[in-house]
Amino acid sequence: MHKNNPLIYSDFPDPDVIRVDDTYYMISTTMHMFPGGVILRSYDLLNWEILTYVFDELNRKPASKLEDGQNIYGQGMWAPSMRYHNGRFYICFAANDTRKTYLYQSEQITGPWEKSEIEGFYHDSSLLFDEDRIFLVYGNTQIHLIELLSDLSGPKPDGLDRVIITDKDRVSLGYEGCHIQKINGKYYVFMVHWLADGTKRRTQACFVSDSLEGTFTGKDVLNDDQGFRNAGIAQGGLVDTPEGDWYAMLFQDHGAIGRCPVLVPVEWENDFPVFGYEGKVPLELEVRSTKQNHNYAPLTDSDSFSYEANPDGSVSLKNVWQWNHIPDNSLWSVTERPGALRITTKETCANVVMAKNMLTQRMMGPFSDITVQIDASKISEGDFAGICALQGCYGWIAITKRDGHYYIVMTEKELDPDEGIWGPEGGDTGPGLERESVLTTDSSVELRIMADFTDGVDEVRFLYKNENDWKQLGPIHKLYYRLDHFMGCRTGLFLFSTQNQGGSADFINYCTQFSPAE
């Protein structure tokens, strides 16, 4: 099977990959999105499909539900570690909003998952099962190794507890993003690194020891950007094929589209990994498939919203969808009006990023072209029902009602140069800037967003259907990857009220098209 690098032109950051028999599984950071802990499946390491999620929610605190003016943008679950040991799957990660470390385990990759906590907060942690002992590696700049109790509930009293690696270089980002693995009797720790030497590029580092009590020695092992904007490829661990070939699954920053998985061939010299070919990551890869002719489900998809309820009355949406924060399930439906997603409001807010029950999908590069029809006949005065390019510097197009008349409006949040890539703490929850509006005599409209992520262009246009033509509304909007949301740009279907609660809108025939990087 042949494919280009990056493997996925979309936001699947902090990947951790394992192989169980003939199947590869990858988990990725999902932060403030729910359901969370996305797990993908592959039979060739190149093509991936969403298989399942680990949890529907982590807690019911107001911030996780966009209540009391609070949110968890850029927080939630970070950098998960996935392991398979003695017939069980284990996933652990820290959540930056709760400052807790969570553990999920299951006999089946699709669940059900048993939730517990590991006492303590462990940044970018990685699990290691070593015969009858269990360890956790974590940290930033100083990398710690601790031994866990057999039930993984916390550190083992009098167990191993030591600093194994200390970053002594002058750095922009000290060692972090740990992945510890035992390979052929040796212990390897893989990390991301970022020297303060003017290169402004992430690198991949590896340290090795013959024992967990011994000295870990290592160095930076990959410093390459594939010619893309000095964006280094780093952070991840190793996985082998049934034939004994080795690969590293890392990621690369690709601007507003997010952090994209990159597969790197690995060879071995004197029991130390050599990444890439002569230090370079290949633009094209070929890996043997363990299941020929498997039909992979798309990672982003259109939706007619034609669903049937489960026996318990719930509805399982396509797994490409995630809610922006925990939804209020009493305020959305795909069965009240067959063939439509209906969203209802019960409170007011000033900003789309605080809109409850926004339904999102990842955008896909190099281009994303998304259309949706919206029936706004039941919205209230001051409501906005539309489609968003969701990020800290968002842009959106929506239908609203003003003085009894319907208007289509385009609104954006521009980059504040004083904030730069960091963005405001917790995100900007003030109103955006309305750039243009147009009167419409119809309460049902077709809206469209067209995004260009080619080589860091990172721009999106907003359009509406006028008879048989599409017309742009407002300016071309510039997209940025910022740390306030810490997530690649997504499309989001939303309704929010600014004056009166209780309005509703129906979203019909969501259609997405993109040009894959083949």
TISEBA-115841 format. One line per 8 residues: number of its first residue (from 1); their letters; for each residue y, z, x of C-alpha. Coordinates in Angstrom, 2 decimals. Example, Ala and Ser with C-alpha at 12.3 -4.5 7.8 and 13.67 -1.06 7.14 Angstrom:
BEGIN
1 = AS = -4.50:7.80:12.30  -1.06:7.14:13.67
END
This chain:
BEGIN
1 = MHKNNPLI = 0.00:0.00:0.00  3.42:-1.03:1.35  6.81:0.53:0.59  10.29:0.94:2.01  11.89:4.16:3.31  13.37:6.27:1.75  10.43:6.35:-0.63  12.49:7.35:-3.67
9 = YSDFPDPD = 16.12:6.34:-4.06  16.90:9.47:-6.02  17.36:13.23:-5.72  14.13:15.02:-4.80  15.32:17.48:-2.12  13.44:20.04:-0.01  10.02:18.42:-0.49  6.81:20.23:0.32
17 = VIRVDDTY = 3.63:18.15:0.21  -0.06:19.06:0.21  -3.25:17.07:-0.19  -6.19:18.29:-2.28  -9.17:15.95:-1.88  -7.83:12.45:-2.68  -4.56:13.53:-4.31  -1.16:14.38:-2.85
25 = YMISTTMH = 1.20:16.78:-4.59  4.89:17.22:-3.86  7.22:19.91:-5.16  11.00:19.72:-5.00  14.08:21.88:-5.61  15.44:21.75:-9.19  18.09:24.52:-9.06  19.86:24.91:-12.42
33 = MFPGGVIL = 17.75:22.35:-14.31  15.01:23.32:-16.78  12.10:22.95:-16.95  12.08:23.69:-13.24  9.90:23.26:-10.20  9.03:19.58:-10.59  5.62:18.59:-9.18  4.93:14.94:-8.37
41 = RSYDLLNW = 1.59:13.25:-7.75  0.57:10.41:-5.46  -2.56:8.73:-4.14  -0.90:6.98:-1.20  2.08:9.17:-0.14  4.36:6.23:-0.96  4.47:5.96:-4.75  5.06:9.08:-6.82
49 = EILTYVFD = 5.09:10.12:-10.46  6.17:13.31:-12.18  3.06:15.28:-13.10  4.33:18.62:-14.40  6.80:21.49:-14.04  6.07:25.03:-12.92  8.28:26.99:-15.34  10.40:26.58:-18.46
57 = ELNRKPAS = 12.81:29.34:-17.42  13.15:32.03:-14.75  15.18:34.56:-16.71  17.28:34.85:-19.86  20.50:35.97:-18.26  23.73:34.55:-19.75  24.49:32.43:-16.68  21.15:30.59:-16.99
65 = KLEDGQNI = 22.03:29.73:-20.59  25.70:28.79:-20.06  26.81:31.86:-21.98  29.86:34.10:-21.58  31.54:31.41:-19.49  28.89:31.77:-16.76  26.63:29.20:-15.08  24.18:28.85:-12.19
73 = YGQGMWAP = 25.29:25.50:-10.78  23.96:25.07:-7.25  21.86:28.22:-7.53  18.49:28.71:-9.28  15.31:27.78:-7.39  15.65:26.51:-3.81  13.25:25.06:-1.24  9.81:25.80:-2.72
81 = SMRYHNGR = 6.64:26.24:-0.69  3.36:24.92:-2.13  -0.12:25.81:-0.89  -3.73:25.40:-2.03  -6.13:28.16:-1.00  -9.62:29.09:-2.19  -9.36:27.03:-5.35  -5.87:28.18:-6.36
89 = FYICFAAN = -2.43:26.63:-6.14  0.44:28.83:-4.96  4.17:28.16:-5.19  6.87:30.47:-3.93  10.65:30.13:-3.72  13.84:32.17:-3.77  16.46:31.90:-6.52  20.00:32.32:-5.31
97 = DTRKTYLY = 21.40:33.59:-8.60  18.89:36.42:-9.05  18.38:37.09:-5.31  14.65:37.34:-5.94  11.58:35.61:-4.54  9.17:34.24:-7.13  5.48:33.46:-6.87  3.53:31.22:-9.23
105 = QSEQITGP = -0.20:30.64:-9.04  -2.74:28.65:-11.02  -6.25:27.28:-10.78  -4.96:23.94:-12.08  -1.96:22.02:-10.75  -0.85:21.46:-14.35  -0.96:25.18:-15.12  -0.81:27.52:-16.85
113 = WEKSEIEG = 1.11:29.24:-14.06  1.05:33.01:-13.56  4.46:34.36:-12.58  5.12:37.34:-10.32  7.63:38.41:-7.68  7.39:39.01:-3.95  9.44:42.08:-3.14  12.50:41.01:-1.18
121 = FYHDSSLL = 14.69:37.91:-0.87  13.40:35.30:1.58  15.59:32.28:2.30  13.72:28.95:2.60  10.37:30.71:2.81  6.98:29.19:3.59  3.54:30.61:2.79  0.65:30.71:5.24
129 = FDEDRIFL = -2.92:31.67:4.33  -4.75:32.49:7.56  -8.33:33.44:6.80  -8.06:36.83:5.04  -4.39:37.42:5.88  -1.23:36.07:4.22  2.14:35.51:5.84  5.63:34.38:4.97
137 = VYGNTQIH = 8.08:32.67:7.32  11.75:32.55:6.37  15.34:32.82:7.55  18.37:31.04:8.95  19.12:30.97:12.70  16.74:33.91:13.14  13.32:32.95:11.80  11.20:35.87:10.61
145 = LIELLSDL = 7.45:36.19:10.15  6.13:38.92:7.86  2.64:39.77:6.66  2.12:40.16:2.91  -0.13:42.39:0.88  -3.32:40.75:-0.34  -1.85:40.46:-3.86  1.34:38.86:-2.42
153 = SGPKPDGL = 3.50:41.48:-4.14  5.49:42.29:-1.01  5.39:43.05:2.72  2.28:44.79:3.99  3.04:48.26:5.38  2.38:48.24:9.13  1.68:44.52:8.87  3.05:41.94:11.25
161 = DRVIITDK = 6.85:41.78:11.04  8.75:39.98:13.79  11.40:37.45:14.68  9.56:34.45:16.07  12.42:31.99:16.70  16.11:32.55:17.42  18.61:29.72:17.55  20.72:30.20:20.67
169 = DRVSLGYE = 22.50:26.85:20.56  25.99:26.33:19.22  25.20:25.03:15.78  26.71:23.81:12.54  23.49:24.87:10.82  20.99:27.15:12.48  17.24:26.72:12.11  16.18:26.94:8.46
177 = GCHIQKIN = 14.06:25.14:5.87  10.87:26.61:7.34  7.44:25.06:6.88  4.62:26.91:8.66  1.19:25.32:9.00  -1.98:26.06:10.94  -3.36:22.85:12.43  -6.40:22.75:14.72
185 = GKYYVFMV = -6.10:26.47:15.45  -2.41:26.43:16.40  0.58:27.62:14.38  3.44:25.17:13.82  6.85:25.92:12.32  8.93:22.92:11.23  12.65:23.37:10.52  15.94:21.57:10.07
193 = HWLADGTK = 18.59:21.95:12.78  22.21:20.88:13.18  23.90:21.18:16.56  27.67:21.66:16.79  27.91:18.94:19.43  30.01:16.44:17.51  27.06:14.42:16.21  27.29:15.96:12.73
201 = RRTQACFV = 23.68:15.03:12.15  20.71:17.04:10.96  17.65:16.97:13.19  14.03:18.01:12.76  12.69:20.79:14.97  9.16:22.01:15.68  7.88:25.18:17.38  4.26:26.03:18.15
209 = SDSLEGTF = 2.22:29.05:19.21  -1.43:29.76:19.88  -1.20:32.96:17.82  1.11:34.65:15.33  1.64:37.44:17.85  2.45:35.00:20.65  5.55:33.14:21.77  6.71:30.15:19.76
217 = TGKDVLND = 8.08:27.34:21.91  9.54:24.07:20.76  12.44:21.70:20.46  14.14:19.13:18.25  11.59:16.40:17.60  13.46:13.83:15.46  17.07:12.68:15.59  17.43:9.50:13.54
225 = DQGFRNAG = 19.46:8.26:10.57  17.82:4.85:10.04  21.30:3.40:10.50  22.63:5.11:7.37  25.98:6.84:7.83  24.80:9.32:10.49  22.67:11.10:7.88  19.83:12.70:9.81
233 = IAQGGLVD = 16.30:12.81:8.43  14.88:16.33:8.47  13.39:19.36:6.70  9.78:19.25:5.68  6.21:19.74:6.78  3.15:17.70:7.66  0.27:16.35:5.60  -2.83:14.42:6.64
241 = TPEGDWYA = -4.73:11.59:4.97  -8.49:11.60:4.36  -8.75:9.22:7.33  -7.05:11.73:9.63  -3.61:10.13:9.91  -0.61:12.45:9.84  2.78:12.14:8.17  5.86:14.29:7.69
249 = MLFQDHGA = 7.64:14.31:4.34  11.33:14.93:5.06  14.56:14.01:3.27  17.86:12.27:3.94  21.29:12.75:2.37  22.26:9.53:0.57  25.67:10.38:-0.80  26.18:10.92:-4.50
257 = IGRCPVLV = 22.64:9.85:-5.47  21.39:12.96:-3.66  18.75:13.81:-1.10  15.96:11.24:-0.88  12.38:11.77:0.38  11.51:9.97:3.61  7.99:9.58:5.03  7.64:9.71:8.82
265 = PVEWENDF = 4.46:8.82:10.75  3.33:11.52:13.17  1.14:11.19:16.26  -0.09:13.97:18.52  0.38:14.37:22.28  -1.02:17.49:23.95  -1.25:19.25:20.58  2.43:18.62:19.83
273 = PVFGYEGK = 3.67:16.29:17.07  5.56:13.09:17.88  7.69:11.95:14.95  8.26:8.26:14.22  7.92:5.31:16.54  9.83:5.87:19.79  11.97:8.40:17.97  12.80:6.10:15.07
281 = VPLELEVR = 11.77:6.35:11.41  10.34:3.05:10.20  12.15:1.26:7.39  8.81:0.03:6.03  5.49:1.82:5.72  1.91:1.01:4.83  -0.54:3.76:3.84  -4.03:3.37:2.44
289 = STKQNHNY = -4.37:4.45:-1.19  -7.13:6.80:-2.29  -7.01:5.34:-5.81  -6.38:1.62:-5.86  -4.49:0.05:-8.77  -3.21:3.37:-10.11  -0.34:2.72:-12.53  2.47:5.12:-11.62
297 = APLTDSDS = 4.72:6.38:-14.40  8.45:5.80:-13.75  10.58:8.61:-12.38  13.39:7.69:-14.76  12.78:6.06:-18.11  14.17:4.76:-21.37  13.51:6.71:-24.56  13.44:5.74:-28.23
305 = FSYEANPD = 13.25:9.47:-29.14  10.23:8.82:-31.35  8.25:12.04:-31.05  5.82:14.05:-33.14  5.83:17.83:-33.19  3.06:19.81:-31.52  0.84:22.03:-33.72  3.14:24.99:-33.01
313 = GSVSLKNV = 6.19:23.01:-34.10  7.54:22.44:-30.58  8.14:18.99:-29.11  7.22:17.80:-25.62  9.82:15.37:-24.35  9.06:12.81:-21.68  8.78:14.61:-18.36  11.64:12.59:-16.86
321 = WQWNHIPD = 14.03:14.75:-18.92  15.47:18.11:-17.87  18.02:20.27:-19.63  21.19:21.25:-17.82  20.54:25.03:-17.86  18.18:26.67:-20.37  18.50:25.01:-23.80  18.96:26.64:-27.17
329 = NSLWSVTE = 15.99:25.08:-28.93  17.45:25.81:-32.34  20.30:23.39:-31.63  18.44:20.19:-30.76  15.77:18.12:-32.46  13.98:14.79:-32.24  12.20:15.26:-35.59  15.06:15.96:-38.02
337 = RPGALRIT = 15.97:12.29:-37.73  13.01:10.30:-36.38  14.08:8.02:-33.56  17.10:10.11:-32.57  17.98:13.10:-30.41  20.18:15.37:-32.52  22.38:17.94:-30.79  24.34:20.58:-32.74
345 = TKETCANV = 26.96:23.01:-31.48  27.47:26.68:-32.35  30.41:27.52:-30.08  33.37:25.89:-28.38  34.01:25.13:-24.72  36.62:23.24:-22.71  34.48:21.24:-20.34  31.41:19.03:-20.33
353 = VMAKNMLT = 29.76:21.09:-17.57  29.67:24.04:-19.98  28.15:21.96:-22.79  24.88:23.53:-23.89  21.82:21.37:-24.48  22.90:18.51:-22.25  19.78:16.40:-21.71  19.65:14.85:-18.24
361 = QRMMGPFS = 17.76:12.43:-16.06  18.13:11.61:-12.40  20.03:8.47:-11.60  18.24:5.96:-9.41  19.68:3.86:-6.61  20.82:1.43:-5.58  22.09:0.76:-9.13  21.76:2.60:-12.43
369 = DITVQIDA = 22.69:0.94:-15.71  22.33:3.16:-18.77  23.17:2.56:-22.42  22.89:4.71:-25.52  23.91:4.45:-29.15  25.61:7.49:-30.69  25.95:8.24:-34.40  28.95:10.57:-34.59
377 = SKISEGDF = 29.34:10.64:-38.36  28.64:14.40:-38.40  30.84:15.52:-35.53  33.71:17.90:-36.19  37.37:17.54:-35.32  37.72:17.97:-31.56  34.04:17.31:-30.77  33.00:15.00:-27.95
385 = AGICALQG = 29.63:13.22:-28.04  28.84:11.00:-25.11  27.14:10.18:-21.85  28.08:11.72:-18.51  27.74:10.96:-14.83  27.00:14.61:-14.12  28.14:16.26:-10.91  30.98:18.52:-9.81
393 = CYGWIAIT = 33.34:15.51:-9.80  31.98:14.23:-13.10  33.02:11.33:-15.29  32.11:10.63:-18.90  32.66:8.41:-21.91  32.40:9.82:-25.44  33.34:9.41:-29.06  35.62:12.05:-30.55
401 = KRDGHYYI = 37.44:12.76:-33.83  41.21:13.34:-33.90  43.21:13.78:-37.09  40.33:12.32:-39.03  40.08:9.19:-36.87  37.45:8.23:-34.30  38.35:7.45:-30.70  36.34:6.49:-27.63
409 = VMTEKELD = 37.64:8.32:-24.58  36.98:8.30:-20.84  37.48:11.56:-18.91  36.95:12.45:-15.26  37.20:15.27:-12.75  38.66:14.01:-9.50  37.96:15.39:-6.05  40.37:18.10:-4.98
417 = PDEGIWGP = 40.98:17.46:-1.25  41.45:21.20:-0.73  37.94:21.79:-2.04  36.25:18.93:-0.17  32.48:18.82:-0.42  32.20:22.52:-1.16  33.79:22.57:-4.59  34.88:25.69:-6.46
425 = EGGDTGPG = 32.61:28.71:-6.70  30.43:28.28:-9.77  31.85:24.82:-10.47  35.07:23.81:-12.21  34.97:24.84:-15.87  38.49:23.74:-16.78  39.13:20.59:-18.83  38.84:17.20:-17.17
433 = LERESVLT = 41.50:14.50:-17.08  41.46:12.03:-19.96  42.19:8.60:-18.50  42.04:6.24:-21.47  41.18:6.18:-25.17  40.73:3.50:-27.80  40.67:3.77:-31.60  37.44:2.76:-33.31
441 = TDSSVELR = 36.81:2.30:-37.01  33.08:2.97:-36.70  31.50:6.40:-36.28  28.53:4.75:-34.55  29.16:3.40:-31.04  27.24:2.03:-28.06  28.25:3.48:-24.69  27.29:2.50:-21.16
449 = IMADFTDG = 27.58:3.76:-17.60  27.00:1.53:-14.56  26.68:3.28:-11.21  26.56:1.70:-7.75  25.05:3.81:-4.97  24.63:0.98:-2.46  25.33:2.14:1.09  27.49:5.03:-0.07
457 = VDEVRFLY = 29.69:3.05:-2.48  29.10:5.84:-5.04  31.13:4.50:-7.95  30.56:4.45:-11.70  32.13:2.46:-14.52  32.24:3.52:-18.17  32.01:0.93:-20.93  31.78:0.63:-24.71
465 = KNENDWKQ = 30.41:-2.14:-26.93  33.12:-4.12:-28.71  31.37:-6.56:-31.04  29.22:-8.55:-28.58  31.09:-7.66:-25.41  31.14:-4.64:-23.13  34.62:-3.38:-22.24  35.43:-0.98:-19.46
473 = LGPIHKLY = 37.33:2.15:-20.41  39.34:4.03:-17.82  39.27:3.53:-14.06  36.27:3.12:-11.79  35.24:6.69:-11.03  34.36:7.83:-7.51  31.26:10.02:-7.18  30.73:12.68:-4.52
481 = YRLDHFMG = 27.83:14.85:-3.47  29.27:18.36:-3.36  27.83:21.80:-2.87  29.24:23.22:-6.11  26.36:21.54:-7.97  24.27:20.79:-4.84  22.49:18.03:-6.75  22.44:14.26:-6.91
489 = CRTGLFLF = 24.28:12.55:-9.73  22.52:12.56:-13.09  23.08:10.99:-16.44  23.54:13.47:-19.27  23.66:13.18:-23.06  26.03:15.77:-24.46  27.92:17.13:-27.43  30.52:19.88:-27.13
497 = STQNQGGS = 33.12:21.29:-29.48  36.68:22.23:-28.53  37.93:23.39:-31.96  35.21:24.03:-34.55  31.54:24.74:-34.04  28.72:23.29:-36.12  29.14:19.56:-35.60  26.19:17.37:-34.69
505 = ADFINYCT = 25.58:13.96:-33.11  22.56:11.67:-32.94  21.64:9.81:-29.74  19.59:6.64:-30.28  17.87:4.09:-28.03  18.53:5.47:-24.57  17.93:2.59:-22.15  17.97:2.81:-18.36
513 = QFSPAE = 17.63:0.03:-15.82  17.82:0.18:-12.05  17.13:-1.91:-8.99  14.48:-0.16:-6.93  14.80:-0.22:-3.15  11.86:-2.53:-2.60
END
